[in-house]
Amino acid sequence: MDASRELVAQAQATVEVAHAAREADEHYRRVRRLQAIGGLLESAFEKAADEKGHRPIAGWRCIEQRAILPLLSGVDPPLAKCETFAGTSQADSVFSATVEARTGVAERLRQLHIG
């Protein structure tokens, strides 16, 4: 009788793990889909602004600054240096912000590989 209870407990644990994995996978797919949609919107925005001869945002900005915004959503903990990069509006400050953001992303990747 104890063996059958243990078997049932293990089966329930397996089902719970499979359910959690399925939910995590679905969450990842939703995030990636929204990021792709955001990237397409930013690309279309840039093309339309170019076609109409508009400067879409005051100051100097590159497409990568707008393209990174959808990718930053949901990053936890937030990548503050990347958010600064996305909001900077002068070429010199974009250069500086990029250097700092690259360092922050490299550190986060290092932490993920260690953990």
C-alpha positions in Angstrom: 0.0 0.0 0.0 2.8 2.4 0.8 4.5 1.7 -2.5 1.3 2.6 -4.4 0.9 5.9 -2.5 4.6 6.7 -3.3 3.9 5.9 -6.9 0.8 8.2 -7.0 2.8 11.0 -5.3 5.5 10.7 -7.8 3.0 10.7 -10.7 1.4 13.9 -9.3 4.8 15.6 -8.9 5.6 14.7 -12.5 2.3 16.1 -13.7 2.9 19.3 -11.7 6.4 19.7 -13.2 5.0 19.1 -16.7 2.3 21.7 -16.2 4.7 24.3 -14.9 7.0 23.7 -17.9 4.1 24.0 -20.3 3.1 27.3 -18.7 6.6 28.7 -18.8 6.9 27.7 -22.4 3.7 29.4 -23.3 4.7 32.5 -21.4 8.0 32.6 -23.3 6.1 32.3 -26.6 3.8 35.1 -25.7 6.7 37.4 -24.7 8.6 36.6 -27.9 5.5 37.2 -30.1 4.9 40.6 -28.4 8.6 41.5 -28.9 8.4 40.6 -32.6 5.2 42.7 -33.0 6.9 45.6 -31.2 9.9 45.3 -33.5 7.7 45.3 -36.6 5.8 48.3 -35.4 9.1 50.2 -34.7 10.4 49.3 -38.2 7.1 50.4 -39.9 7.2 53.6 -37.8 10.8 54.4 -39.0 9.9 53.7 -42.7 6.7 55.8 -42.6 8.6 58.7 -40.9 11.3 58.5 -43.5 8.8 58.4 -46.3 6.9 61.5 -45.0 10.2 63.3 -44.2 9.3 63.6 -40.5 11.8 63.5 -37.7 9.7 61.3 -35.5 11.3 62.2 -32.2 13.0 65.5 -31.2 16.7 65.1 -31.0 18.9 62.4 -32.5 17.7 58.8 -32.2 18.6 55.6 -34.1 16.2 52.8 -34.9 18.0 50.5 -32.5 16.9 52.7 -29.6 13.2 52.2 -30.5 13.7 48.5 -31.4 15.1 47.7 -28.0 12.1 49.0 -26.1 9.8 45.9 -26.8 12.7 43.6 -25.8 13.1 45.4 -22.5 9.6 44.8 -21.4 9.4 42.1 -18.7 13.1 41.9 -18.1 13.5 41.3 -14.4 15.4 42.9 -12.8 15.2 45.7 -15.3 18.2 46.7 -17.4 18.4 50.3 -16.3 21.3 51.1 -18.5 19.5 49.8 -21.6 16.5 51.9 -20.7 18.7 54.9 -20.5 20.1 54.0 -23.9 16.6 53.8 -25.3 15.7 57.3 -24.0 18.8 59.2 -24.9 18.5 61.8 -27.7 22.0 63.0 -28.5 24.6 61.0 -30.5 27.3 61.5 -27.9 25.1 60.4 -25.1 23.9 57.4 -27.1 27.5 56.4 -27.6 28.2 56.6 -23.8 24.9 54.9 -22.9 25.7 52.1 -25.3 29.0 51.4 -23.7 27.4 51.2 -20.3 24.4 49.1 -21.5 26.7 46.6 -23.2 28.6 46.1 -20.0 25.3 45.6 -18.1 24.0 43.0 -20.6 27.3 41.2 -20.6 27.2 40.9 -16.8 23.6 39.7 -16.8 24.6 37.0 -19.4 27.5 36.0 -17.3 25.3 35.6 -14.3 22.8 33.5 -16.2 25.6 31.1 -17.4 26.9 30.8 -13.9 23.5 30.2 -12.3 
